[in-house]
Amino acid sequence: MEYHKLGDKPCSSHLFFAILLVFVFIASFADAAIHFHQFVIEAKPVKRLCRTHSTITVNGQFPGPTLEVRDGDTLVITAINRARYNVTLHW
């Protein structure tokens, strides 16, 4: 009577896919970057619709700067508030 090993090929393919999954998981973090930004928040005269008025700006810009990041990136933000009032930053 002959005995056949039925589980050899499926087991090795499962091991291959498990190793591939671990490799893809680790590789996904390899592209992650750390971005450092410093925001100076202050009131500045801004001209909108032919009218100048004082408004809160970030690094002299209104609206503030655009941040371009990818999923998994880390942002380190330093906010210096030189405005007259407390402010909050939202994304």
mmCIF file as gemmi writes it, N, C-alpha and C atoms, coordinates in Angstrom:
data_model
loop_
_atom_site.group_PDB
_atom_site.id
_atom_site.type_symbol
_atom_site.label_atom_id
_atom_site.label_alt_id
_atom_site.label_comp_id
_atom_site.label_asym_id
_atom_site.label_entity_id
_atom_site.label_seq_id
_atom_site.pdbx_PDB_ins_code
_atom_site.Cartn_x
_atom_site.Cartn_y
_atom_site.Cartn_z
_atom_site.occupancy
_atom_site.B_iso_or_equiv
_atom_site.pdbx_formal_charge
_atom_site.auth_seq_id
_atom_site.auth_asym_id
_atom_site.pdbx_PDB_model_num
ATOM 1 N N . MET Axp A 1 ? 0.832 -1.166 0 1 0 ? 1 A 1
ATOM 2 C CA . MET Axp A 1 ? 0 0 0 1 0 ? 1 A 1
ATOM 3 C C . MET Axp A 1 ? 0.888 1.244 0 1 0 ? 1 A 1
ATOM 4 N N . GLU Axp A 2 ? 0.532 2.21 -0.859 1 0 ? 2 A 1
ATOM 5 C CA . GLU Axp A 2 ? 1.318 3.44 -0.957 1 0 ? 2 A 1
ATOM 6 C C . GLU Axp A 2 ? 0.665 4.546 -0.152 1 0 ? 2 A 1
ATOM 7 N N . TYR Axp A 3 ? 1.525 5.377 0.427 1 0 ? 3 A 1
ATOM 8 C CA . TYR Axp A 3 ? 1.041 6.542 1.148 1 0 ? 3 A 1
ATOM 9 C C . TYR Axp A 3 ? 1.47 7.793 0.394 1 0 ? 3 A 1
ATOM 10 N N . HIS Axp A 4 ? 0.554 8.708 0.234 1 0 ? 4 A 1
ATOM 11 C CA . HIS Axp A 4 ? 0.862 9.961 -0.455 1 0 ? 4 A 1
ATOM 12 C C . HIS Axp A 4 ? 0.77 11.12 0.536 1 0 ? 4 A 1
ATOM 13 N N . LYS Axp A 5 ? 1.702 12.015 0.424 1 0 ? 5 A 1
ATOM 14 C CA . LYS Axp A 5 ? 1.661 13.224 1.251 1 0 ? 5 A 1
ATOM 15 C C . LYS Axp A 5 ? 0.841 14.261 0.502 1 0 ? 5 A 1
ATOM 16 N N . LEU Axp A 6 ? -0.348 14.521 0.98 1 0 ? 6 A 1
ATOM 17 C CA . LEU Axp A 6 ? -1.239 15.446 0.303 1 0 ? 6 A 1
ATOM 18 C C . LEU Axp A 6 ? -0.971 16.904 0.678 1 0 ? 6 A 1
ATOM 19 N N . GLY Axp A 7 ? -0.298 17.156 1.773 1 0 ? 7 A 1
ATOM 20 C CA . GLY Axp A 7 ? -0.145 18.521 2.264 1 0 ? 7 A 1
ATOM 21 C C . GLY Axp A 7 ? 1.157 19.206 1.888 1 0 ? 7 A 1
ATOM 22 N N . ASP Axp A 8 ? 2.048 18.58 1.124 1 0 ? 8 A 1
ATOM 23 C CA . ASP Axp A 8 ? 3.344 19.178 0.835 1 0 ? 8 A 1
ATOM 24 C C . ASP Axp A 8 ? 3.23 20.465 0.026 1 0 ? 8 A 1
ATOM 25 N N . LYS Axp A 9 ? 2.571 20.436 -1.077 1 0 ? 9 A 1
ATOM 26 C CA . LYS Axp A 9 ? 2.515 21.622 -1.937 1 0 ? 9 A 1
ATOM 27 C C . LYS Axp A 9 ? 1.704 22.764 -1.316 1 0 ? 9 A 1
ATOM 28 N N . PRO Axp A 10 ? 0.528 22.512 -0.767 1 0 ? 10 A 1
ATOM 29 C CA . PRO Axp A 10 ? -0.208 23.62 -0.151 1 0 ? 10 A 1
ATOM 30 C C . PRO Axp A 10 ? 0.546 24.244 1.014 1 0 ? 10 A 1
ATOM 31 N N . CYS Axp A 11 ? 1.259 23.464 1.795 1 0 ? 11 A 1
ATOM 32 C CA . CYS Axp A 11 ? 1.989 23.99 2.942 1 0 ? 11 A 1
ATOM 33 C C . CYS Axp A 11 ? 3.114 24.911 2.488 1 0 ? 11 A 1
ATOM 34 N N . SER Axp A 12 ? 3.84 24.519 1.462 1 0 ? 12 A 1
ATOM 35 C CA . SER Axp A 12 ? 4.939 25.354 0.98 1 0 ? 12 A 1
ATOM 36 C C . SER Axp A 12 ? 4.403 26.625 0.325 1 0 ? 12 A 1
ATOM 37 N N . SER Axp A 13 ? 3.264 26.551 -0.34 1 0 ? 13 A 1
ATOM 38 C CA . SER Axp A 13 ? 2.699 27.759 -0.938 1 0 ? 13 A 1
ATOM 39 C C . SER Axp A 13 ? 2.187 28.703 0.146 1 0 ? 13 A 1
ATOM 40 N N . HIS Axp A 14 ? 1.646 28.16 1.239 1 0 ? 14 A 1
ATOM 41 C CA . HIS Axp A 14 ? 1.21 29.012 2.355 1 0 ? 14 A 1
ATOM 42 C C . HIS Axp A 14 ? 2.397 29.71 2.987 1 0 ? 14 A 1
ATOM 43 N N . LEU Axp A 15 ? 3.494 28.995 3.136 1 0 ? 15 A 1
ATOM 44 C CA . LEU Axp A 15 ? 4.709 29.59 3.689 1 0 ? 15 A 1
ATOM 45 C C . LEU Axp A 15 ? 5.23 30.692 2.785 1 0 ? 15 A 1
ATOM 46 N N . PHE Axp A 16 ? 5.213 30.461 1.474 1 0 ? 16 A 1
ATOM 47 C CA . PHE Axp A 16 ? 5.657 31.476 0.516 1 0 ? 16 A 1
ATOM 48 C C . PHE Axp A 16 ? 4.804 32.74 0.621 1 0 ? 16 A 1
ATOM 49 N N . PHE Axp A 17 ? 3.488 32.583 0.682 1 0 ? 17 A 1
ATOM 50 C CA . PHE Axp A 17 ? 2.602 33.746 0.776 1 0 ? 17 A 1
ATOM 51 C C . PHE Axp A 17 ? 2.737 34.464 2.116 1 0 ? 17 A 1
ATOM 52 N N . ALA Axp A 18 ? 3.019 33.722 3.172 1 0 ? 18 A 1
ATOM 53 C CA . ALA Axp A 18 ? 3.227 34.344 4.482 1 0 ? 18 A 1
ATOM 54 C C . ALA Axp A 18 ? 4.501 35.187 4.47 1 0 ? 18 A 1
ATOM 55 N N . ILE Axp A 19 ? 5.564 34.668 3.883 1 0 ? 19 A 1
ATOM 56 C CA . ILE Axp A 19 ? 6.819 35.425 3.777 1 0 ? 19 A 1
ATOM 57 C C . ILE Axp A 19 ? 6.63 36.634 2.876 1 0 ? 19 A 1
ATOM 58 N N . LEU Axp A 20 ? 5.915 36.475 1.785 1 0 ? 20 A 1
ATOM 59 C CA . LEU Axp A 20 ? 5.633 37.587 0.882 1 0 ? 20 A 1
ATOM 60 C C . LEU Axp A 20 ? 4.823 38.673 1.59 1 0 ? 20 A 1
ATOM 61 N N . LEU Axp A 21 ? 3.841 38.279 2.376 1 0 ? 21 A 1
ATOM 62 C CA . LEU Axp A 21 ? 3.023 39.234 3.121 1 0 ? 21 A 1
ATOM 63 C C . LEU Axp A 21 ? 3.866 40.007 4.136 1 0 ? 21 A 1
ATOM 64 N N . VAL Axp A 22 ? 4.747 39.343 4.842 1 0 ? 22 A 1
ATOM 65 C CA . VAL Axp A 22 ? 5.629 40.017 5.795 1 0 ? 22 A 1
ATOM 66 C C . VAL Axp A 22 ? 6.544 40.99 5.062 1 0 ? 22 A 1
ATOM 67 N N . PHE Axp A 23 ? 7.084 40.602 3.929 1 0 ? 23 A 1
ATOM 68 C CA . PHE Axp A 23 ? 7.962 41.472 3.142 1 0 ? 23 A 1
ATOM 69 C C . PHE Axp A 23 ? 7.222 42.723 2.672 1 0 ? 23 A 1
ATOM 70 N N . VAL Axp A 24 ? 6.004 42.565 2.178 1 0 ? 24 A 1
ATOM 71 C CA . VAL Axp A 24 ? 5.208 43.708 1.715 1 0 ? 24 A 1
ATOM 72 C C . VAL Axp A 24 ? 4.868 44.622 2.88 1 0 ? 24 A 1
ATOM 73 N N . PHE Axp A 25 ? 4.557 44.053 4.024 1 0 ? 25 A 1
ATOM 74 C CA . PHE Axp A 25 ? 4.241 44.853 5.212 1 0 ? 25 A 1
ATOM 75 C C . PHE Axp A 25 ? 5.443 45.696 5.641 1 0 ? 25 A 1
ATOM 76 N N . ILE Axp A 26 ? 6.611 45.109 5.669 1 0 ? 26 A 1
ATOM 77 C CA . ILE Axp A 26 ? 7.82 45.845 6.053 1 0 ? 26 A 1
ATOM 78 C C . ILE Axp A 26 ? 8.184 46.877 4.998 1 0 ? 26 A 1
ATOM 79 N N . ALA Axp A 27 ? 8.034 46.54 3.734 1 0 ? 27 A 1
ATOM 80 C CA . ALA Axp A 27 ? 8.365 47.469 2.648 1 0 ? 27 A 1
ATOM 81 C C . ALA Axp A 27 ? 7.438 48.674 2.636 1 0 ? 27 A 1
ATOM 82 N N . SER Axp A 28 ? 6.218 48.53 3.124 1 0 ? 28 A 1
ATOM 83 C CA . SER Axp A 28 ? 5.293 49.658 3.132 1 0 ? 28 A 1
ATOM 84 C C . SER Axp A 28 ? 5.767 50.758 4.068 1 0 ? 28 A 1
ATOM 85 N N . PHE Axp A 29 ? 6.532 50.433 5.09 1 0 ? 29 A 1
ATOM 86 C CA . PHE Axp A 29 ? 7.05 51.438 6.005 1 0 ? 29 A 1
ATOM 87 C C . PHE Axp A 29 ? 8.381 52.019 5.534 1 0 ? 29 A 1
ATOM 88 N N . ALA Axp A 30 ? 8.992 51.448 4.535 1 0 ? 30 A 1
ATOM 89 C CA . ALA Axp A 30 ? 10.288 51.921 4.067 1 0 ? 30 A 1
ATOM 90 C C . ALA Axp A 30 ? 10.183 53.291 3.402 1 0 ? 30 A 1
ATOM 91 N N . ASP Axp A 31 ? 9.039 53.612 2.808 1 0 ? 31 A 1
ATOM 92 C CA . ASP Axp A 31 ? 8.87 54.884 2.122 1 0 ? 31 A 1
ATOM 93 C C . ASP Axp A 31 ? 8.375 55.994 3.036 1 0 ? 31 A 1
ATOM 94 N N . ALA Axp A 32 ? 8.027 55.686 4.277 1 0 ? 32 A 1
ATOM 95 C CA . ALA Axp A 32 ? 7.51 56.698 5.192 1 0 ? 32 A 1
ATOM 96 C C . ALA Axp A 32 ? 8.599 57.72 5.491 1 0 ? 32 A 1
ATOM 97 N N . ALA Axp A 33 ? 8.196 58.993 5.536 1 0 ? 33 A 1
ATOM 98 C CA . ALA Axp A 33 ? 9.153 60.072 5.776 1 0 ? 33 A 1
ATOM 99 C C . ALA Axp A 33 ? 8.712 60.881 6.989 1 0 ? 33 A 1
ATOM 100 N N . ILE Axp A 34 ? 9.669 61.619 7.547 1 0 ? 34 A 1
ATOM 101 C CA . ILE Axp A 34 ? 9.378 62.532 8.645 1 0 ? 34 A 1
ATOM 102 C C . ILE Axp A 34 ? 9.52 63.944 8.103 1 0 ? 34 A 1
ATOM 103 N N . HIS Axp A 35 ? 8.454 64.737 8.257 1 0 ? 35 A 1
ATOM 104 C CA . HIS Axp A 35 ? 8.435 66.112 7.767 1 0 ? 35 A 1
ATOM 105 C C . HIS Axp A 35 ? 8.453 67.073 8.95 1 0 ? 35 A 1
ATOM 106 N N . PHE Axp A 36 ? 9.367 68.045 8.935 1 0 ? 36 A 1
ATOM 107 C CA . PHE Axp A 36 ? 9.465 69.051 9.98 1 0 ? 36 A 1
ATOM 108 C C . PHE Axp A 36 ? 9.007 70.392 9.414 1 0 ? 36 A 1
ATOM 109 N N . HIS Axp A 37 ? 8.102 71.072 10.136 1 0 ? 37 A 1
ATOM 110 C CA . HIS Axp A 37 ? 7.613 72.381 9.711 1 0 ? 37 A 1
ATOM 111 C C . HIS Axp A 37 ? 7.561 73.309 10.918 1 0 ? 37 A 1
ATOM 112 N N . GLN Axp A 38 ? 7.845 74.573 10.676 1 0 ? 38 A 1
ATOM 113 C CA . GLN Axp A 38 ? 7.706 75.588 11.705 1 0 ? 38 A 1
ATOM 114 C C . GLN Axp A 38 ? 6.699 76.609 11.209 1 0 ? 38 A 1
ATOM 115 N N . PHE Axp A 39 ? 5.644 76.823 11.983 1 0 ? 39 A 1
ATOM 116 C CA . PHE Axp A 39 ? 4.6 77.775 11.633 1 0 ? 39 A 1
ATOM 117 C C . PHE Axp A 39 ? 4.67 78.966 12.568 1 0 ? 39 A 1
ATOM 118 N N . VAL Axp A 40 ? 4.813 80.159 12.002 1 0 ? 40 A 1
ATOM 119 C CA . VAL Axp A 40 ? 4.765 81.398 12.765 1 0 ? 40 A 1
ATOM 120 C C . VAL Axp A 40 ? 3.39 82.008 12.501 1 0 ? 40 A 1
ATOM 121 N N . ILE Axp A 41 ? 2.597 82.102 13.548 1 0 ? 41 A 1
ATOM 122 C CA . ILE Axp A 41 ? 1.23 82.6 13.438 1 0 ? 41 A 1
ATOM 123 C C . ILE Axp A 41 ? 1.21 84.031 13.948 1 0 ? 41 A 1
ATOM 124 N N . GLU Axp A 42 ? 0.767 84.975 13.082 1 0 ? 42 A 1
ATOM 125 C CA . GLU Axp A 42 ? 0.731 86.382 13.473 1 0 ? 42 A 1
ATOM 126 C C . GLU Axp A 42 ? -0.316 87.128 12.657 1 0 ? 42 A 1
ATOM 127 N N . ALA Axp A 43 ? -0.716 88.271 13.169 1 0 ? 43 A 1
ATOM 128 C CA . ALA Axp A 43 ? -1.676 89.114 12.463 1 0 ? 43 A 1
ATOM 129 C C . ALA Axp A 43 ? -0.922 89.984 11.458 1 0 ? 43 A 1
ATOM 130 N N . LYS Axp A 44 ? -1.403 90.011 10.235 1 0 ? 44 A 1
ATOM 131 C CA . LYS Axp A 44 ? -0.795 90.809 9.168 1 0 ? 44 A 1
ATOM 132 C C . LYS Axp A 44 ? -1.895 91.46 8.347 1 0 ? 44 A 1
ATOM 133 N N . PRO Axp A 45 ? -1.592 92.598 7.722 1 0 ? 45 A 1
ATOM 134 C CA . PRO Axp A 45 ? -2.583 93.19 6.822 1 0 ? 45 A 1
ATOM 135 C C . PRO Axp A 45 ? -2.694 92.36 5.537 1 0 ? 45 A 1
ATOM 136 N N . VAL Axp A 46 ? -3.91 92 5.192 1 0 ? 46 A 1
ATOM 137 C CA . VAL Axp A 46 ? -4.161 91.199 3.999 1 0 ? 46 A 1
ATOM 138 C C . VAL Axp A 46 ? -5.19 91.926 3.149 1 0 ? 46 A 1
ATOM 139 N N . LYS Axp A 47 ? -4.927 91.997 1.839 1 0 ? 47 A 1
ATOM 140 C CA . LYS Axp A 47 ? -5.857 92.665 0.93 1 0 ? 47 A 1
ATOM 141 C C . LYS Axp A 47 ? -6.705 91.608 0.234 1 0 ? 47 A 1
ATOM 142 N N . ARG Axp A 48 ? -8.017 91.675 0.452 1 0 ? 48 A 1
ATOM 143 C CA . ARG Axp A 48 ? -8.975 90.779 -0.191 1 0 ? 48 A 1
ATOM 144 C C . ARG Axp A 48 ? -10.127 91.611 -0.714 1 0 ? 48 A 1
ATOM 145 N N . LEU Axp A 49 ? -10.465 91.402 -1.968 1 0 ? 49 A 1
ATOM 146 C CA . LEU Axp A 49 ? -11.589 92.109 -2.599 1 0 ? 49 A 1
ATOM 147 C C . LEU Axp A 49 ? -11.455 93.627 -2.441 1 0 ? 49 A 1
ATOM 148 N N . CYS Axp A 50 ? -10.276 94.142 -2.756 1 0 ? 50 A 1
ATOM 149 C CA . CYS Axp A 50 ? -9.99 95.581 -2.741 1 0 ? 50 A 1
ATOM 150 C C . CYS Axp A 50 ? -10.105 96.195 -1.349 1 0 ? 50 A 1
ATOM 151 N N . ARG Axp A 51 ? -10.017 95.382 -0.337 1 0 ? 51 A 1
ATOM 152 C CA . ARG Axp A 51 ? -10.126 95.882 1.023 1 0 ? 51 A 1
ATOM 153 C C . ARG Axp A 51 ? -8.999 95.274 1.861 1 0 ? 51 A 1
ATOM 154 N N . THR Axp A 52 ? -8.322 96.105 2.627 1 0 ? 52 A 1
ATOM 155 C CA . THR Axp A 52 ? -7.233 95.625 3.471 1 0 ? 52 A 1
ATOM 156 C C . THR Axp A 52 ? -7.712 95.546 4.911 1 0 ? 52 A 1
ATOM 157 N N . HIS Axp A 53 ? -7.475 94.413 5.532 1 0 ? 53 A 1
ATOM 158 C CA . HIS Axp A 53 ? -7.803 94.259 6.944 1 0 ? 53 A 1
ATOM 159 C C . HIS Axp A 53 ? -6.788 93.319 7.589 1 0 ? 53 A 1
ATOM 160 N N . SER Axp A 54 ? -6.692 93.365 8.897 1 0 ? 54 A 1
ATOM 161 C CA . SER Axp A 54 ? -5.747 92.527 9.628 1 0 ? 54 A 1
ATOM 162 C C . SER Axp A 54 ? -6.356 91.139 9.817 1 0 ? 54 A 1
ATOM 163 N N . THR Axp A 55 ? -5.587 90.139 9.489 1 0 ? 55 A 1
ATOM 164 C CA . THR Axp A 55 ? -6.061 88.761 9.659 1 0 ? 55 A 1
ATOM 165 C C . THR Axp A 55 ? -4.913 87.889 10.15 1 0 ? 55 A 1
ATOM 166 N N . ILE Axp A 56 ? -5.243 86.757 10.683 1 0 ? 56 A 1
ATOM 167 C CA . ILE Axp A 56 ? -4.239 85.822 11.192 1 0 ? 56 A 1
ATOM 168 C C . ILE Axp A 56 ? -3.626 85.074 9.999 1 0 ? 56 A 1
ATOM 169 N N . THR Axp A 57 ? -2.306 85.067 9.927 1 0 ? 57 A 1
ATOM 170 C CA . THR Axp A 57 ? -1.604 84.379 8.847 1 0 ? 57 A 1
ATOM 171 C C . THR Axp A 57 ? -0.668 83.327 9.427 1 0 ? 57 A 1
ATOM 172 N N . VAL Axp A 58 ? -0.314 82.375 8.616 1 0 ? 58 A 1
ATOM 173 C CA . VAL Axp A 58 ? 0.667 81.355 8.98 1 0 ? 58 A 1
ATOM 174 C C . VAL Axp A 58 ? 1.843 81.521 8.029 1 0 ? 58 A 1
ATOM 175 N N . ASN Axp A 59 ? 2.992 81.852 8.583 1 0 ? 59 A 1
ATOM 176 C CA . ASN Axp A 59 ? 4.203 82.149 7.801 1 0 ? 59 A 1
ATOM 177 C C . ASN Axp A 59 ? 3.938 83.25 6.775 1 0 ? 59 A 1
ATOM 178 N N . GLY Axp A 60 ? 3.1 84.208 7.157 1 0 ? 60 A 1
ATOM 179 C CA . GLY Axp A 60 ? 2.789 85.335 6.277 1 0 ? 60 A 1
ATOM 180 C C . GLY Axp A 60 ? 1.82 85.008 5.165 1 0 ? 60 A 1
ATOM 181 N N . GLN Axp A 61 ? 1.237 83.83 5.162 1 0 ? 61 A 1
ATOM 182 C CA . GLN Axp A 61 ? 0.327 83.402 4.098 1 0 ? 61 A 1
ATOM 183 C C . GLN Axp A 61 ? -1.099 83.279 4.619 1 0 ? 61 A 1
ATOM 184 N N . PHE Axp A 62 ? -2.037 83.68 3.782 1 0 ? 62 A 1
ATOM 185 C CA . PHE Axp A 62 ? -3.456 83.444 4.07 1 0 ? 62 A 1
ATOM 186 C C . PHE Axp A 62 ? -4.132 82.991 2.796 1 0 ? 62 A 1
ATOM 187 N N . PRO Axp A 63 ? -4.683 81.801 2.721 1 0 ? 63 A 1
ATOM 188 C CA . PRO Axp A 63 ? -4.64 80.754 3.743 1 0 ? 63 A 1
ATOM 189 C C . PRO Axp A 63 ? -3.221 80.231 3.93 1 0 ? 63 A 1
ATOM 190 N N . GLY Axp A 64 ? -3.037 79.455 4.968 1 0 ? 64 A 1
ATOM 191 C CA . GLY Axp A 64 ? -1.706 78.948 5.323 1 0 ? 64 A 1
ATOM 192 C C . GLY Axp A 64 ? -1.124 78.021 4.274 1 0 ? 64 A 1
ATOM 193 N N . PRO Axp A 65 ? 0.11 77.577 4.497 1 0 ? 65 A 1
ATOM 194 C CA . PRO Axp A 65 ? 0.794 76.723 3.519 1 0 ? 65 A 1
ATOM 195 C C . PRO Axp A 65 ? 0.13 75.365 3.359 1 0 ? 65 A 1
ATOM 196 N N . THR Axp A 66 ? 0.291 74.782 2.18 1 0 ? 66 A 1
ATOM 197 C CA . THR Axp A 66 ? -0.219 73.45 1.892 1 0 ? 66 A 1
ATOM 198 C C . THR Axp A 66 ? 0.824 72.416 2.297 1 0 ? 66 A 1
ATOM 199 N N . LEU Axp A 67 ? 0.392 71.402 3.012 1 0 ? 67 A 1
ATOM 200 C CA . LEU Axp A 67 ? 1.285 70.313 3.403 1 0 ? 67 A 1
ATOM 201 C C . LEU Axp A 67 ? 0.968 69.104 2.544 1 0 ? 67 A 1
ATOM 202 N N . GLU Axp A 68 ? 1.973 68.589 1.877 1 0 ? 68 A 1
ATOM 203 C CA . GLU Axp A 68 ? 1.783 67.403 1.045 1 0 ? 68 A 1
ATOM 204 C C . GLU Axp A 68 ? 2.537 66.242 1.671 1 0 ? 68 A 1
ATOM 205 N N . VAL Axp A 69 ? 1.776 65.257 2.144 1 0 ? 69 A 1
ATOM 206 C CA . VAL Axp A 69 ? 2.345 64.075 2.772 1 0 ? 69 A 1
ATOM 207 C C . VAL Axp A 69 ? 1.635 62.845 2.237 1 0 ? 69 A 1
ATOM 208 N N . ARG Axp A 70 ? 2.22 61.7 2.516 1 0 ? 70 A 1
ATOM 209 C CA . ARG Axp A 70 ? 1.614 60.434 2.118 1 0 ? 70 A 1
ATOM 210 C C . ARG Axp A 70 ? 1.207 59.657 3.352 1 0 ? 70 A 1
ATOM 211 N N . ASP Axp A 71 ? 0.352 58.694 3.157 1 0 ? 71 A 1
ATOM 212 C CA . ASP Axp A 71 ? -0.102 57.851 4.25 1 0 ? 71 A 1
ATOM 213 C C . ASP Axp A 71 ? 1.104 57.171 4.89 1 0 ? 71 A 1
ATOM 214 N N . GLY Axp A 72 ? 1.209 57.252 6.205 1 0 ? 72 A 1
ATOM 215 C CA . GLY Axp A 72 ? 2.323 56.643 6.917 1 0 ? 72 A 1
ATOM 216 C C . GLY Axp A 72 ? 3.407 57.629 7.286 1 0 ? 72 A 1
ATOM 217 N N . ASP Axp A 73 ? 3.412 58.822 6.684 1 0 ? 73 A 1
ATOM 218 C CA . ASP Axp A 73 ? 4.409 59.843 7.01 1 0 ? 73 A 1
ATOM 219 C C . ASP Axp A 73 ? 4.149 60.411 8.401 1 0 ? 73 A 1
ATOM 220 N N . THR Axp A 74 ? 5.191 60.971 8.992 1 0 ? 74 A 1
ATOM 221 C CA . THR Axp A 74 ? 5.092 61.608 10.303 1 0 ? 74 A 1
ATOM 222 C C . THR Axp A 74 ? 5.319 63.098 10.138 1 0 ? 74 A 1
ATOM 223 N N . LEU Axp A 75 ? 4.466 63.906 10.77 1 0 ? 75 A 1
ATOM 224 C CA . LEU Axp A 75 ? 4.603 65.363 10.753 1 0 ? 75 A 1
ATOM 225 C C . LEU Axp A 75 ? 5.04 65.841 12.126 1 0 ? 75 A 1
ATOM 226 N N . VAL Axp A 76 ? 6.061 66.696 12.152 1 0 ? 76 A 1
ATOM 227 C CA . VAL Axp A 76 ? 6.493 67.347 13.383 1 0 ? 76 A 1
ATOM 228 C C . VAL Axp A 76 ? 6.299 68.836 13.153 1 0 ? 76 A 1
ATOM 229 N N . ILE Axp A 77 ? 5.334 69.421 13.863 1 0 ? 77 A 1
ATOM 230 C CA . ILE Axp A 77 ? 4.963 70.82 13.665 1 0 ? 77 A 1
ATOM 231 C C . ILE Axp A 77 ? 5.356 71.624 14.904 1 0 ? 77 A 1
ATOM 232 N N . THR Axp A 78 ? 6.082 72.717 14.694 1 0 ? 78 A 1
ATOM 233 C CA . THR Axp A 78 ? 6.365 73.671 15.753 1 0 ? 78 A 1
ATOM 234 C C . THR Axp A 78 ? 5.57 74.923 15.438 1 0 ? 78 A 1
ATOM 235 N N . ALA Axp A 79 ? 4.645 75.288 16.336 1 0 ? 79 A 1
ATOM 236 C CA . ALA Axp A 79 ? 3.797 76.464 16.119 1 0 ? 79 A 1
ATOM 237 C C . ALA Axp A 79 ? 4.226 77.561 17.088 1 0 ? 79 A 1
ATOM 238 N N . ILE Axp A 80 ? 4.56 78.728 16.531 1 0 ? 80 A 1
ATOM 239 C CA . ILE Axp A 80 ? 4.932 79.9 17.327 1 0 ? 80 A 1
ATOM 240 C C . ILE Axp A 80 ? 3.805 80.906 17.176 1 0 ? 80 A 1
ATOM 241 N N . ASN Axp A 81 ? 3.114 81.179 18.267 1 0 ? 81 A 1
ATOM 242 C CA . ASN Axp A 81 ? 1.955 82.061 18.231 1 0 ? 81 A 1
ATOM 243 C C . ASN Axp A 81 ? 2.378 83.487 18.586 1 0 ? 81 A 1
ATOM 244 N N . ARG Axp A 82 ? 2.424 84.347 17.58 1 0 ? 82 A 1
ATOM 245 C CA . ARG Axp A 82 ? 2.7 85.763 17.8 1 0 ? 82 A 1
ATOM 246 C C . ARG Axp A 82 ? 1.433 86.593 17.625 1 0 ? 82 A 1
ATOM 247 N N . ALA Axp A 83 ? 0.317 85.927 17.53 1 0 ? 83 A 1
ATOM 248 C CA . ALA Axp A 83 ? -0.963 86.619 17.399 1 0 ? 83 A 1
ATOM 249 C C . ALA Axp A 83 ? -1.42 87.1 18.775 1 0 ? 83 A 1
ATOM 250 N N . ARG Axp A 84 ? -2.392 87.959 18.757 1 0 ? 84 A 1
ATOM 251 C CA . ARG Axp A 84 ? -2.889 88.551 19.99 1 0 ? 84 A 1
ATOM 252 C C . ARG Axp A 84 ? -3.731 87.56 20.793 1 0 ? 84 A 1
ATOM 253 N N . TYR Axp A 85 ? -4.337 86.595 20.113 1 0 ? 85 A 1
ATOM 254 C CA . TYR Axp A 85 ? -5.234 85.65 20.753 1 0 ? 85 A 1
ATOM 255 C C . TYR Axp A 85 ? -4.712 84.231 20.605 1 0 ? 85 A 1
ATOM 256 N N . ASN Axp A 86 ? -5.285 83.331 21.399 1 0 ? 86 A 1
ATOM 257 C CA . ASN Axp A 86 ? -4.949 81.902 21.257 1 0 ? 86 A 1
ATOM 258 C C . ASN Axp A 86 ? -5.509 81.39 19.939 1 0 ? 86 A 1
ATOM 259 N N . VAL Axp A 87 ? -4.823 80.469 19.316 1 0 ? 87 A 1
ATOM 260 C CA . VAL Axp A 87 ? -5.26 79.89 18.055 1 0 ? 87 A 1
ATOM 261 C C . VAL Axp A 87 ? -5.198 78.381 18.125 1 0 ? 87 A 1
ATOM 262 N N . THR Axp A 88 ? -5.926 77.724 17.232 1 0 ? 88 A 1
ATOM 263 C CA . THR Axp A 88 ? -5.83 76.275 17.069 1 0 ? 88 A 1
ATOM 264 C C . THR Axp A 88 ? -5.553 75.993 15.591 1 0 ? 88 A 1
ATOM 265 N N . LEU Axp A 89 ? -4.835 74.921 15.346 1 0 ? 89 A 1
ATOM 266 C CA . LEU Axp A 89 ? -4.539 74.494 13.97 1 0 ? 89 A 1
ATOM 267 C C . LEU Axp A 89 ? -5.329 73.225 13.69 1 0 ? 89 A 1
ATOM 268 N N . HIS Axp A 90 ? -5.965 73.174 12.537 1 0 ? 90 A 1
ATOM 269 C CA . HIS Axp A 90 ? -6.79 72.024 12.167 1 0 ? 90 A 1
ATOM 270 C C . HIS Axp A 90 ? -6.367 71.506 10.801 1 0 ? 90 A 1
ATOM 271 N N . TRP Axp A 91 ? -6.442 70.181 10.634 1 0 ? 91 A 1
ATOM 272 C CA . TRP Axp A 91 ? -6.189 69.573 9.341 1 0 ? 91 A 1
ATOM 273 C C . TRP Axp A 91 ? -7.362 68.713 8.99 1 0 ? 91 A 1
